[in-house]
Amino acid sequence: MMAASDDLRLLLPRCRLQQLARDWLAEDAPWLDFAGWAASSGGQGLQEAVLLCKSSGVLAGCPFFQAVCEEAGCSVDWLCNEGAWLQPVTRVATVQGRVNDLLLAERAALNVLSRVSGVATMAREVCAQARGAGWTGQVAGTRKTTPGFRLPEKYGLLVGGAGAHRYGMSDLIMLKDNHIWAMGGIRKALPAVSALAGRTLKVEVECRSVEEAMEAAEAGADIIMLDNFTPELLHQAASSVKAAFPAVVVEASGGISPHNLLQFLGPHVDVVSMGCLTQGPPSIDFSLKLAQGLKSSAQRAPATVTDHQ
């Protein structure tokens, strides 16, 4: 798990943030913004909006939120730190800009913040389970991500304390069942791939039995993925692999959820990868409200709002 003092925002290239922000805004506002024009026709100048968190969870995705706001011509002043656990109702940030710019940025910025915070929240909860059980391995995500949204979701995993696993096909060579079948088996697949990749890329092999796992380890695989094993068979296979090949990393995957995670943790399992961390988490509820609107609402129905520094 990353230390609280680590600034994960530095992982994100500014140019990539800007490009994502432009794409999201272009998707949401490809043409004329009639409602934004009408809202700002009074020439009100700069306005302030308040970002509120209305449900419990981890704050994650601040760089993406800020990139969208800045691309729309707005500025953000954060009141809470990335990775903080939020309770409803918390003032998270203030955003300044022209009314039409605030309204343009609102939905795209909230979408990414809500989604990434949901990923980080589930990741933190699952990692806490694993640590509480005394397990010293790593919980990781998978490539089961939303198309076009992989970078934010992988970032959310890191904020939540989980491993990102591989970002794409070039980060780690993974031979899954279809690769192996197409290449005529593990013993034929490994030498061909290893010769092309050289010594700089690790090779992982998806295995469906202890026999395949031992065959892959003998052929030179760096990581053995034990896929869709029952907990009992998983631990037996992991023990056999580690006894013969102590340096090989053993990964458990397939059918693992927050409800059954503890059954898959063991002394011979190094990594547990979970697609549900990016496919299943509910979004965290955020809203962006004009300050003048909040004042009017407070006068009609007072509500408690927490400020977190």
CORPEFEN-V460558 format. One record per helix or strand of 3 or more residues. SS is the DSSP state (~ for helix, > for strand). FROM is the first residue (numbers start at 1). LEN is the number of residues. If there is no record, write none. Layout:
# CORPEFEN-V460558
((SS;FROM;LEN) (SS;FROM;LEN))
This chain:
# CORPEFEN-V460558
((~;8;4) (~;14;15) (~;34;7) (>;46;8) (~;62;10) (>;75;4) (>;90;9) (~;99;34) (>;138;3) (~;150;11) (>;173;3) (~;177;6) (~;186;12) (>;203;5) (~;210;9) (>;223;5) (~;231;14) (>;249;5) (~;261;4) (>;271;3) (~;276;4) (>;286;5) (~;291;10))
